[in-house]
Amino acid sequence: MQAALPHGIPTNVPPKNSPSGDPRHNDQAKNDQPKNDQPKNDQPRIDPPQNDPREKLIVALDVSTAAAAQKIVAAVGDSAFTYKVGMQLYTAEGPQLVRDLVASGRRVFLDLKYHDIPNTVAAAVRQAAQLGVSMLTVHATGSAKMLRAAADAARAANPTLIVLAVTVLTSMDEADLEKVGINGTVVDEVLRLASLALENGCQGIVASGHEASALRKSLGNDFVIVTPGVRPAGAGHADQARVLTPAEAIKAGASHIVVGRPITEAADPAAEAQSILRQIGQ
């Protein structure tokens, strides 16, 4: 019988706790990772091959209950290593769900988009690091000081924790930018905010696949690009304005893609995840 944590999350997935894809991570950083206050995880770990497409897939748990999240995780099985916990699920269930996911061997992308004064954001990042998350988000528009405070807090608490700066939400287009007082193209704004974030210690960027190639061309390859709003070929766009398929996003330069409803609302989530993995691997 399969063991389960308090939220019912089965403990049979054994990927390593730190995400790959960030060239800044090295063995020394892993050895230096603080041991105190980190969640205990006695599950065996396997280092998957670097070309394993599962390293690039993040499944969004955009649901309102731990029971619903647990059902998705169990259904996806070993077709994914990393799960996004965003504002909806975190507000409903709190940090214990994150602890349970980490303890079960999953990686957690904590997508709360911190945006506050530098001291408050730094304190929140330290708390997230204690939960054992692998990635977290801050808003790039929060100022250089806020970005630096977040990056410094993460580095001090857990050197393998990736701080990602959110640039322009994938639900926005240039008309939306204009309404909030930002003139120019989406690409220009993404590049401006990405440069600010990387200059102030962030290890990665959240941006649409439409801007990923421009980011790689202008800023290089030494950072992570996480692309949300990814939809398999033939799927609807829902509330996303700038959408690519999984293969298109990876080809454009994304190191990770976030997929939610196409997997979580599928009749067979594992089969849908496997289909997306095949598209990534093309």
Protein Blocks (a to p, Z undefined) as FASTA:
>chain_A
ZZddfkopackbccdfbdghiakbcfklmmmpcfehpacdfbdcddddfklmklmpccdd
dbfbfklmmmmmmmnmmmbfbdcddfklmmmnommlmmmmmmnopacdddehpaddfklm
mmmmmmmmmnopabdcddfknojklmmmmmmmmmmmomkbccdddfbdfkbcfklmmmno
pacjfklmmmmmmmmmmmnopabdcddfklmmmmmmmnojmbccddehiacehiafkjaf
bdcdfklmmmnopabdcdfklmmmpmblmlmmmmmmmmmmZZ
